[in-house]
Structures are given as structure tokens and as C-alpha cells.
Amino acid sequence: MKALRVPPMYKCIGLVDADMLDNGTRHPNLVLMKLAGFFHDNHLLFELILDPNADITRCSKIYMSRVFTFTKLPALYEKARATDKDEKFRLGGTGFYADTKSVREYRKKREEDMTRLENDEFLNSLPNHSGGKSYGISMQRQKPYYHLYDAFVRQQVQNGYKKEKYKDYQKYSIGFLTRGCVRHCPFCINKLEKKILPYSRLEWFLDDECDKKGKLVRPYIYLWDDNFLAADRSIWEPLLQELIDSGRPFQFRQGLDERMLAQSPDGELMVQMLAKSKYHGDFIFAFDNWKDRELIEKALKIWKRYNPKKGTKFYLFCGYQLTKDSHEKFYNDIWELFQRIKILMSYGCVGYVMRHADYKKYEISNLYIQIARWCNQQQFYKKMSFWEFVYRNQSYWEEHSLKKKNNPKLKTYEEFEKDYINGYYGDDENQVKICLPLKTLIRTLEKFPEHKNELLEMFNYKMEKLINPHLWE
């Protein structure tokens, strides 16, 4: 079943992962893998295009997917747009419409995108081997072709990257058990959804391929469900039990809705079932809105009673609807981000900062980058405050770039400020230059002098000082 590169003399169908060609991605594109599976079932030659400047002459058709709106379309497409080769392309994915402002237009584009492939004239001329209908692809039932990205992984390894970096492409069965949400978050692709329905059966995307030693090639499962726990109990309970019964470690990559543990009458059952499951990695939830803090804390008390030692991570959404002049909005966003972090630290949980693209519009956007560098790496988050992390960037810079061996690894802000005022730091030849993370922190304090003490207090939040087991024991 392994993928082979199609010899150049043969015609084939091209598959383009625009995000991979532009930014690189951590995850394979599920739609493209399902298309590859459909072509494989019909014995058609296909190939994942690895070069953004590839010659597409031999491609009879090209299916291109883009997930993120900021992804630049590859040169091979831009060159084809003004020629008759443009007719080869079939375009789809959230990256082509997610930033549409008009609700009516968004709804129309969303519906078109979700049904495009099942209405595709060429695909509907081919037999369906997955069930559900006689011709055309069934996106719910179609099993992904898990070797689609093999050549890409080999290419990256040859370029010097570790193969383990691309484990998401190699070790997981991937799919949706449910689709839809009920939360209507304005920044989410599912903002117009009103319900959650079953989507695929586990058996439709679970891969059983074994290596020569009889071990599963893809021993793990990851799921892209939008809001699994907010589905009716008649939906989520049997599906969760099926995951548990599979015996395979699994993970909901988009996170689970922690609020349901407090809001649902079945919240404690959810926690009990998850606690006994063979979960892969940290449990992932979301704490996107400060206004949900009471619900989150109520849910955390239940969660930690059953899972006092299991790794628990929360996505922390931030940076939404910022502009270059939204100073008050920026400050409030940073304040709410650190207050959420403080609650998570108190319950022994880690955070993972998720930045909306709007964060780049504000003049001190780099602060979000530095907070994410600290928060998203658990070895820093669990051991250091944000200030300590920032200053260790400075001490590392001094030791390794300026060859200053005798400087302390850590200073309090007050100690640093004293040296700063006395002229130890600066841009002159005899002064010590300041690294970018520290410059960003200083700039933030200078931008909001009326909030300096409050900012320094937040920047010194430290997990080992805040964690309090009495909150859930």
C-alpha cells in the first residue's frame, strides 16, 4: 500500500497542500488523504506535489486545499491562473473563505465548500468503494490514504529534520466522529453551526496496517471533532466507549469543552470515562474567554478530583480583533490572558497560547510571541515566571553572544531596572545590548506606565508558588 512517486512520463492527478508548501504544517491534510484514498481505490495514479514551482504539465487534474487564510498560494497555481492550465485546478478548504465578513456570503461559501467534492463531476464518474452511494466520493466513509505524505517526510529527513517531528503524518489514524458545535464563537469556523451530529464511524478511518514485526504502524488515534462533549449523551457516550474499547491511545486535537463538565448533568460521567481511557498525551481543553472563569473553575474541581496527576492543557485564545491603535483592548487582552494562566497554574494545569492573526496588527505584537514562547513550552512554564523566562533570554544572550561569563543568570526586575537606569544597558559600544524579548517587555511597561505594577505582578506569576491542591482535594 505504500506510496510510490509517479514516473515523470506518466499522467497523474496532482494533490496540493498549499499550507505545507507555504508555511509548513504539523498535520497532514485529511481531505487530500481521503481524495488519495478514493483514487487509490479506483487504481488511478496520483501524487502529492512537493515543489511550489513544479511543472504541472503531466497533471490531468489538480486538487488543491488551503486551511489557513494567510497561506500564500503556490507559484505553480499563480502561473497557471492566466493560462488554460487554470482549468485543471479544483480549489477548496477553509483558507479560501474563513475571513469572509458577510454572514450570508460566509454561509454560502461554507456550504459550497463542505459539499464541493461530493458534487464534483469527475469524482462522480468514478465508482465508490466505501459504501453509501454507487459513484463519487463519500467524505464521511472514505478511508484516508495514510501514505500520501511519505515522500514529503523522506524529503524533510533528507533536509536534516528528525523523523519524529513528523509523527503526525506517520503514527495516527485521523478522522471526525462528530461534526458541528453549539457555541457560536465569532472567531471559529463553526460560528454558524447550531447542532452536533455523528459523522464517521471509527472503523471507517481506523488503520490496521502492521510492520514486519506485527506492530501497528499507526498505533494512535487523533480526532478533529469540533465539540465532542457538547453532543447529546446518546451520541458522545457510545462513541467515547468505542474509543476506549479500541484499546488504542487517542486524543481530541482541537480540545474538549471543559465547560460541559460543569454545565452538563452528565459532567461527572464524562470525567469518569475520560479518566479510565487510554488517552494520548495531555488532555486538552480550552479556556478562551475570561467570562467563563467560574464555569472553568467549577469544572476543574471535578476534573482534578478524578485526574489529580494527569497532564492537562488548555488552549488560550488571544489577540482577536486588535488594530494598531487598540491600546486599551490590547492591555485588557494581555490582562485576561495572564489571569487565565494564573487560574490554570493554581490547578496545576498548563496553558497553550493560540494567537488570532489580528495580534500582528498591534504595535507590540511581539509580546504575544514571547508569551507563547514561554507558555507553550512546559519546561519553561512550570519552572519559571514570564519575567524569569525573559531575563534568561538576556543572560543567555550575554553569555553566548557577548561572552560575558560572570553575570548572574537571573535578576529581579528591580535589579535589572537599577542597572538599566545606571547605564549598564544600551546601544553604545561600552554598554550591554538588550535582547528582543527583554526589549519587548520594557516597551510594554513604558507603553502602560499606569499599569506597571500590575504588569510586573502578572509577569511574575509562577506555577510552583500558585499551585494549590486544596482547591480540588
FENWO-V836744 format. One record per pair of residues at least 12 apart in sequence whose C-alpha atoms are under 7 Angstrom apart, sorted by sequence separation. I is the first residue (numbers start at 1). J is the second residue. If there is no record, write none. Layout:
i->(I,I)
j->(J,J)
This chain:
i->(17,97,124,130,181,182,374,123,153,180,181,182,123,181,319,395,180,181,318,374,180,15,179,180,392,118,178,179,392,118,178,179,353,391,93,118,149,178,179,92,177,178,52,53,54,177,178,353,388,52,53,176,177,352,353,52,176,177,351,352,64,177,351,62,63,64,65,66,67,68,69,61,62,63,64,65,66,67,68,69,221,225,229,258,287,288,60,61,62,63,64,65,66,67,220,221,222,223,224,226,228,229,250,251,256,257,258,283,284,285,286,287,288,21,66,69,219,220,221,222,223,224,225,227,249,250,251,255,256,257,282,283,284,285,286,287,288,66,69,175,220,221,222,223,224,227,230,248,249,250,255,256,282,283,284,285,286,21,174,222,229,249,255,275,282,13,14,15,16,173,271,275,12,13,14,15,16,173,244,262,12,13,14,15,173,244,272,12,14,196,316,259,262,313,314,315,316,317,318,319,320,322,198,259,262,312,313,314,315,316,317,318,319,321,322,324,325,258,261,312,313,314,315,316,317,318,320,323,324,397,313,315,319,320,322,323,324,259,319,322,394,6,258,394,5,394,14,173,181,12,13,18,171,172,179,180,181,290,11,12,13,14,15,16,17,18,19,171,172,173,174,175,176,178,179,180,390,391,10,11,12,13,14,15,16,17,18,19,23,170,171,172,173,174,175,176,177,390,11,13,14,15,16,17,22,171,172,173,174,175,176,22,172,178,290,19,18,21,18,18,140,141,140,143,144,142,143,141,370,387,367,386,387,366,367,385,386,385,385,385,384,382,41,98,38,48,50,38,37,37,37,34,36,37,34,36,34,33,34,33,36,33,33,346,345,342,348,338,346,347,345,346,347,345,346,347,27,28,26,27,3,2,3,3,305,304,305,301,301)
j->(29,109,136,142,193,194,386,136,166,193,194,195,137,195,333,409,195,196,333,389,196,32,196,197,409,136,196,197,410,137,197,198,372,410,113,138,169,198,199,113,198,199,74,75,76,199,200,375,410,75,76,199,200,375,376,76,200,201,375,376,89,202,376,88,89,90,91,92,93,94,95,88,89,90,91,92,93,94,95,96,248,252,256,285,314,315,88,89,90,91,92,93,94,95,248,249,250,251,252,254,256,257,278,279,284,285,286,311,312,313,314,315,316,50,95,98,248,249,250,251,252,253,254,256,278,279,280,284,285,286,311,312,313,314,315,316,317,96,99,205,250,251,252,253,254,257,260,278,279,280,285,286,312,313,314,315,316,52,205,253,260,280,286,306,313,45,46,47,48,205,303,307,45,46,47,48,49,206,277,295,46,47,48,49,207,278,306,47,49,231,351,295,298,349,350,351,352,353,354,355,356,358,235,296,299,349,350,351,352,353,354,355,356,358,359,361,362,296,299,350,351,352,353,354,355,356,358,361,362,435,352,354,358,359,361,362,363,299,359,362,434,47,299,435,47,438,59,218,226,58,59,64,217,218,225,226,227,336,58,59,60,61,62,63,64,65,66,218,219,220,221,222,223,225,226,227,437,438,58,59,60,61,62,63,64,65,66,67,71,218,219,220,221,222,223,224,225,438,60,62,63,64,65,66,71,220,221,222,223,224,225,72,222,228,340,71,71,74,73,74,199,200,200,204,205,204,205,204,437,459,440,459,460,440,441,459,460,460,461,462,462,463,129,189,137,148,152,142,142,143,144,142,144,145,143,145,144,144,145,145,148,146,148,463,463,461,467,458,466,467,466,467,468,467,468,469,168,169,168,169,147,147,148,150,472,472,473,471,472)
